[in-house]
Amino acid sequence: MEHAPHIGRCEYDRSGSRNLIVTGVGTHCHVAKFAEPISIKAVSYGEVEWRFGQQRYLIHPDTLLLLPDDDEYSLTIDSAEPTSGFCAVFRRGLVEDCWRVAVSKPEALLDSPYYNPPLSFPRRLESRTGPLGRALDALAAAVAAKASPESLGWLFESLGARAAESVSQERRERHRPTAVRPATRFEIHRRLGLARQAVEDDLDAPWTLVTMARTATMAPHHFHRCFRVVFAETPRGWLSRRRAERAMAMLRTTRHSIIEICLAVGYASASSFSASFGARFGVPPSQVARPPRALHRRYRNVSLP
């Protein structure tokens, strides 16, 4: 925490010597071929498309994308409605140190206190309701409240620890399949990830066990068993949870009607949507606080640099 985090719209520190909070609101933006230290890509409202070669991630307010160091990407915002981005870029060594502390013996940490080898991990798309998302929300709330640089620095340290835990979780997931060969276990995890990403990009589609398994190129019941083993929930349970979380995010960040949100997350009727939503969150959709209309009118014609 030698330097206070920088908060700004587009001032990147390519050296990776300090933490950055990158924010901005707009309807149109394109950034081509950019790379930086370990970072978290998120939005407060709207959506942003991040591309890595041929692979695409569409980030909504209920998701986040954890990227490894020097993972080159492009991003695009092209919408009639404004999008508010909120991205955290870690100084090099912060997440790496949290990871090393979690996996190393005390003797090694004492003998080499400043040794932080590179941390390699695949991109990780997560629900924002998990520990990493909650830590990111805490940082965003502190920025909005104009907290002191010292407070922001401590929150960044906590966020780095949660990022390291997310990497650990991904590695545990990869080793959970019961296949004997490591390559088979990793391939199962990769295919399951492809299925989850396909669902995330099209939550309103009429997903079934068969169609989800097909996106993973797996037999339906093999897919079901592996999904439950790796992610500790069934495909149907995960789908229901993600639809409810997306609906909650849309209620809190958009002015769409309840029936529009119901259809956007894949429910066939408002009654089934309301019952499922109420069972999960304890309140019906009609009682969720909605954003003021003035907020979206204010930023409708603002563009990111």
URMO-V369918 format. One record per pair of residues at least 6 apart in sequence whose ideal C-beta (glycine too) atoms are under 8 Angstrom apart, sorted by the first residue. I is the first residue (numbers start at 1). J is the second residue. If there is no record, write none. Layout:
I/J ; I/J
This chain:
1/150 ; 1/153 ; 1/154 ; 1/156 ; 1/157 ; 2/18 ; 3/17 ; 3/18 ; 3/19 ; 3/91 ; 4/18 ; 4/149 ; 4/150 ; 4/152 ; 4/153 ; 5/18 ; 5/19 ; 5/20 ; 5/21 ; 5/149 ; 5/152 ; 5/153 ; 5/156 ; 6/13 ; 6/18 ; 6/19 ; 6/20 ; 6/21 ; 7/20 ; 7/21 ; 7/23 ; 7/143 ; 7/152 ; 8/20 ; 8/21 ; 8/22 ; 8/23 ; 9/22 ; 9/23 ; 9/24 ; 9/304 ; 9/305 ; 10/22 ; 10/24 ; 10/304 ; 10/305 ; 11/20 ; 12/20 ; 12/22 ; 12/34 ; 12/36 ; 12/89 ; 13/20 ; 13/89 ; 14/36 ; 16/36 ; 16/37 ; 16/69 ; 16/91 ; 16/92 ; 17/91 ; 17/92 ; 18/91 ; 19/88 ; 19/89 ; 19/90 ; 19/91 ; 19/94 ; 19/153 ; 19/156 ; 20/87 ; 20/88 ; 20/89 ; 21/86 ; 21/87 ; 21/88 ; 21/89 ; 21/139 ; 21/143 ; 21/152 ; 22/85 ; 22/86 ; 22/87 ; 22/88 ; 22/89 ; 23/84 ; 23/85 ; 23/86 ; 23/87 ; 23/143 ; 24/84 ; 24/85 ; 24/304 ; 24/305 ; 25/82 ; 25/83 ; 25/84 ; 25/85 ; 25/299 ; 25/302 ; 25/304 ; 26/77 ; 26/82 ; 26/83 ; 26/299 ; 26/302 ; 26/303 ; 26/304 ; 27/77 ; 27/78 ; 27/79 ; 27/80 ; 27/81 ; 27/82 ; 27/83 ; 27/300 ; 27/301 ; 27/302 ; 27/303 ; 28/77 ; 28/78 ; 28/79 ; 28/303 ; 28/304 ; 29/75 ; 29/76 ; 29/77 ; 29/303 ; 29/304 ; 29/305 ; 30/74 ; 30/75 ; 30/76 ; 30/77 ; 30/78 ; 31/74 ; 31/75 ; 32/74 ; 33/72 ; 33/73 ; 33/74 ; 34/72 ; 34/73 ; 34/74 ; 34/75 ; 35/70 ; 35/71 ; 35/72 ; 35/73 ; 36/69 ; 36/70 ; 36/89 ; 37/69 ; 37/70 ; 37/89 ; 37/90 ; 37/91 ; 37/92 ; 38/66 ; 38/67 ; 38/68 ; 38/69 ; 38/89 ; 38/90 ; 38/92 ; 38/94 ; 38/95 ; 38/96 ; 38/119 ; 38/163 ; 39/66 ; 39/67 ; 39/87 ; 39/88 ; 39/89 ; 39/90 ; 40/64 ; 40/65 ; 40/66 ; 40/67 ; 40/87 ; 40/88 ; 40/132 ; 40/136 ; 40/159 ; 40/163 ; 41/48 ; 41/50 ; 41/57 ; 41/59 ; 41/64 ; 41/65 ; 41/67 ; 41/75 ; 41/85 ; 41/87 ; 42/59 ; 42/61 ; 42/63 ; 42/64 ; 42/65 ; 42/85 ; 42/86 ; 42/87 ; 42/88 ; 42/128 ; 42/136 ; 43/59 ; 43/60 ; 43/61 ; 43/83 ; 43/84 ; 43/85 ; 43/86 ; 44/61 ; 44/84 ; 44/85 ; 44/86 ; 44/140 ; 44/253 ; 45/61 ; 45/82 ; 45/83 ; 45/84 ; 45/253 ; 45/254 ; 45/291 ; 46/61 ; 46/77 ; 46/79 ; 46/81 ; 46/82 ; 46/83 ; 46/84 ; 46/253 ; 47/58 ; 47/59 ; 47/60 ; 47/77 ; 47/79 ; 47/83 ; 48/58 ; 48/59 ; 48/75 ; 48/76 ; 48/77 ; 48/83 ; 48/85 ; 49/56 ; 49/57 ; 49/58 ; 49/59 ; 49/75 ; 49/76 ; 49/77 ; 50/56 ; 50/57 ; 50/59 ; 50/65 ; 50/73 ; 50/74 ; 50/75 ; 51/57 ; 51/73 ; 51/74 ; 51/75 ; 51/76 ; 52/71 ; 52/72 ; 52/73 ; 52/123 ; 56/201 ; 57/65 ; 57/123 ; 57/125 ; 57/197 ; 58/200 ; 58/201 ; 59/65 ; 60/246 ; 60/249 ; 61/128 ; 61/249 ; 61/250 ; 61/252 ; 61/253 ; 62/127 ; 62/128 ; 62/129 ; 62/242 ; 62/245 ; 62/246 ; 62/248 ; 62/249 ; 63/125 ; 63/126 ; 63/127 ; 63/128 ; 63/200 ; 64/125 ; 64/126 ; 64/128 ; 64/132 ; 64/133 ; 64/136 ; 65/123 ; 65/124 ; 65/125 ; 65/126 ; 66/123 ; 66/124 ; 66/125 ; 66/126 ; 66/132 ; 66/163 ; 66/166 ; 66/167 ; 67/73 ; 67/123 ; 68/119 ; 68/120 ; 68/121 ; 68/122 ; 68/123 ; 69/92 ; 69/118 ; 69/119 ; 71/123 ; 77/83 ; 77/85 ; 77/304 ; 81/254 ; 81/296 ; 81/300 ; 82/296 ; 82/299 ; 82/300 ; 82/302 ; 84/299 ; 85/304 ; 86/136 ; 86/140 ; 86/143 ; 88/136 ; 88/139 ; 88/156 ; 88/159 ; 90/156 ; 90/159 ; 90/160 ; 90/163 ; 93/116 ; 94/156 ; 94/157 ; 94/160 ; 95/119 ; 95/160 ; 95/163 ; 95/164 ; 95/167 ; 96/116 ; 96/117 ; 96/118 ; 96/119 ; 97/116 ; 97/160 ; 98/160 ; 98/161 ; 98/163 ; 98/164 ; 99/119 ; 99/164 ; 99/167 ; 99/168 ; 100/109 ; 100/115 ; 100/116 ; 100/117 ; 101/109 ; 102/164 ; 102/165 ; 102/168 ; 103/168 ; 119/164 ; 119/167 ; 121/167 ; 121/170 ; 121/171 ; 122/170 ; 124/166 ; 124/167 ; 124/170 ; 125/196 ; 125/197 ; 125/200 ; 126/132 ; 126/133 ; 126/166 ; 127/133 ; 127/241 ; 127/242 ; 127/245 ; 128/136 ; 128/137 ; 128/245 ; 128/249 ; 129/245 ; 130/166 ; 131/162 ; 131/165 ; 131/166 ; 132/159 ; 132/162 ; 132/163 ; 132/165 ; 132/166 ; 134/162 ; 135/155 ; 135/158 ; 135/159 ; 135/161 ; 135/162 ; 136/159 ; 138/155 ; 138/158 ; 138/159 ; 139/152 ; 139/155 ; 139/156 ; 139/159 ; 142/151 ; 142/152 ; 142/155 ; 143/152 ; 147/155 ; 173/189 ; 173/230 ; 173/231 ; 174/185 ; 174/186 ; 174/189 ; 175/185 ; 176/185 ; 176/229 ; 176/230 ; 177/184 ; 177/185 ; 177/188 ; 177/189 ; 177/226 ; 177/229 ; 177/230 ; 178/229 ; 179/185 ; 179/188 ; 188/226 ; 188/230 ; 189/230 ; 191/216 ; 191/217 ; 191/218 ; 192/216 ; 192/223 ; 192/226 ; 192/227 ; 192/230 ; 192/231 ; 194/215 ; 194/216 ; 195/212 ; 195/213 ; 195/215 ; 195/216 ; 195/223 ; 195/227 ; 196/238 ; 198/212 ; 198/215 ; 199/205 ; 199/207 ; 199/212 ; 199/215 ; 199/239 ; 199/242 ; 200/242 ; 203/242 ; 203/243 ; 203/246 ; 203/264 ; 203/265 ; 203/266 ; 204/263 ; 204/264 ; 204/265 ; 204/266 ; 205/211 ; 205/266 ; 206/266 ; 207/239 ; 207/266 ; 209/220 ; 209/223 ; 209/224 ; 209/235 ; 209/236 ; 210/220 ; 212/223 ; 212/235 ; 212/239 ; 213/219 ; 213/220 ; 213/222 ; 213/223 ; 213/224 ; 216/223 ; 218/226 ; 223/235 ; 224/234 ; 224/235 ; 227/233 ; 227/234 ; 227/235 ; 227/238 ; 228/234 ; 228/235 ; 231/238 ; 233/241 ; 240/276 ; 240/280 ; 241/280 ; 243/265 ; 243/266 ; 243/267 ; 243/276 ; 244/265 ; 244/276 ; 244/277 ; 244/280 ; 244/281 ; 246/264 ; 246/265 ; 247/261 ; 247/262 ; 247/264 ; 247/265 ; 247/273 ; 247/277 ; 247/285 ; 248/277 ; 248/281 ; 248/288 ; 250/256 ; 250/261 ; 250/264 ; 250/265 ; 251/258 ; 251/261 ; 251/285 ; 251/288 ; 251/290 ; 252/288 ; 252/289 ; 252/290 ; 252/291 ; 253/291 ; 254/261 ; 254/291 ; 255/290 ; 255/291 ; 255/293 ; 255/296 ; 256/264 ; 258/270 ; 258/273 ; 258/274 ; 258/285 ; 258/286 ; 259/270 ; 261/273 ; 261/285 ; 262/269 ; 262/270 ; 262/273 ; 262/285 ; 265/273 ; 267/273 ; 267/276 ; 273/285 ; 274/284 ; 274/285 ; 274/286 ; 277/284 ; 277/285 ; 278/284 ; 278/285
